[in-house]
C-alpha cells in the first residue's frame, strides 16, 4: 500500500506577517523543502494552497477555509487521479520535520489514521490520514466543521506517543513557525 502527500500551504500567516511557504531554511524555501521531503516517501504530492511550488496544486474551497477544507480539496485530487491510499498531511510551517519522521508515518503498521501526540497535543498537520478518514471529510464539512479534530473524533485514530515517534525524532521536529519569535528559534530570517 502506497501513500500520497498533501502539503498545506494556504494558511493566512497573520501572526507571522509573511507567507510561510516562501521562507528560506538553509537557502531553500519551506514549500520546496517540504515538497521534496514528502516526495521522498510518497507516491504523489499535491500542494493545497496558492500554488507556491512547482508540482500539482489545488486551492481549498473557500480559500482559507481551514485544514478540513484543505484536506477535502487534496483528497479530491488524489481520488481523481486514482489514488485510493492513505495521505500524509504536512503543514508547510514545520521547518524541522525530516524524511525519517515522514517515512515513519507512511510506514506505520496501524491500519488507521496515525497522529503523533507531542507534549499532549495531537499533531493533526503532520499525520497520516487513512482512507476512512479521507472518506469522512465531506460529511464533516457538510456538518459545518472546519477543524481536523472534528474529523478525528469521527474515525479510528492511532495516537502515537513519544515511545513511538521518539525513535526517529525529538519534540523539536514538530515545532511550527507561527510568529516572528518562532522563526528566530528556527533560524529563519524574515524578509524586510
N, C-alpha and C positions, 0 to 999 in steps of 0.2 A: 504494500500500500504506500503510495507516494504522499506528498504533502505539497500544498501550494502556499504561497506567501502573499499576505496583504499588508502593504506598507501604508500606514495612515499619515498623511501629510496635511490634512485640511484644517487643523486647529487654528484658532484665531490669534494666538500668541499675544494676547492683550497684556499680560503681566511682563512679558519679555520685551515687547515693543518692536520686534522684527521677526520675519519668517524663520522659524526654527529649521526648516528644511535646507535653507541656504547657508546656515552657519558652518564655519570651517573647523574641522577637527583634524589636527596634524596635516593641514593642507588639502583636506578632502571635504566636500560638502556633506552634511549629515544625510541628505537624501541619497547621494551616490554611495556613501559608506553603507547605509542600512540596506539599500537595494542589493549591493554586492554581497553582503553577508547573508541575506535571505536567499539570494541566488546560489550560494554555496551549498545550501541544504534543501532547497525547494525546487520542484519540477517547473514551476512558473511563478513569477512575481508580478503583481498588479499594484500600482500606486493608486491609492484612493485619496484624491485631493486635487489641487490645481494643476498637477502635471509638471512638477519641477524636474523630474528625472527624464531619462531617455527611453524607458520602457513603456509598456502599455499602462494607461491610466484611465480612471473614471472618477467623476465627481459624485458625491453623495447628493441625495435629494431630500430636503433642500440643502444647498451648500451651507456648511457649518451646522448641519442638523444633528451633530453629535456622533459618538462612536457606534451606536447601534445602526444609525442610518448609513454610516460608512461601511460597516460590516455587511449590510444588505446590498449596497452597491457593488462591493467587491465580490460577494458571493454570487451575485447575478452574472458578473463577467465570467467567473470560474465555471458556472453552470452552462453558460452559453458556449464555452469552449470545451465542454465535455468533461470537466474535472468533477469527479464525484468523490473527493477525498477530504481529509481534514485540511484546515488552513491555519498557518501560523500568522497571528496578527501581531504586528510590531509598530509601535508609535515611533515616529522619526526622531523624537527628542530624547533618545536613550543612547548617549554617546559612548557609554562603556560596555554595552552589550557586545558580545563577540560570537563567533561562529560556534564555539563549544556550547554555549547556552542554547543557541538555536537548534543545533544538532541534537542536543539532549531532549529538547521539547519535541522536535519532529519524530524522534525515535522512542519516545517514552512508551512503555508497554501498556499503559492504561488505555482501554478502548474508548474512553470518553474524552470529553474536553479536559485539558490539563492546564491548571492555573497555578503558577508559583505564588506562594504566600511569603512575603518578606516583612519581618517585624510586625506581623499581624495584619498586613494589608495585602489583599489579593492583587496581583499584577495583571489586571484584565487587558492591558495594552501590550503585554509581552506574554502571550499564551497561545496554546493550540486549541482551536475550536473544532470539535468533532462534527461529523455530517449531521447528527441530530440537532446540534446547536445551530448550525447554518440553516437548517430547515425550519427551525422555530423562530427565526428572526422576523419574518413577515407578520406573524401573529402578535409578537411583542410590539412591533411598530404600530400595528392596527389598534392595539390597546392604548396607544399614546405614550409608550415608553420611549426613552432616549438613551438610557444607560445600559451598559453591558451587564451590570449587576442584576438587572431585572431579567435578562436572558439567562444568566447563570442560575437564578432561582428556579427556572422552569426546566432545566435539563440536568442530566447526570454530570457531575463535575468531580474530577480528582484534584484535590488541593494538595500541591506538592510543597512540603516544608523544607527547611534548611538541611535536614538529614538526606534529602534527595538532591536538590539543586546545589547544595553546598559542595558537592563533589566536583562541580565544574565552574563555580563562580563564587564570588563574595557578594554580600548585600549591595556593595557599591555598584555592581554591574547593572542594577535595576534603577539607579538614580536618574531621574529625568531632569530636563532643563526647562523650568517654568519661569524663572526670574533672573535678573542680572547676577544675583549672588550665586545661583545655581550654575550659571555659565562660567563665572570666575572659578568656582570649585572644580569644574570640569576642564579648566584650562582653555576655555573658548573666549576669544576676544570678540566683543560685539562691534558691529560696524558703527562708524561715526564716533 
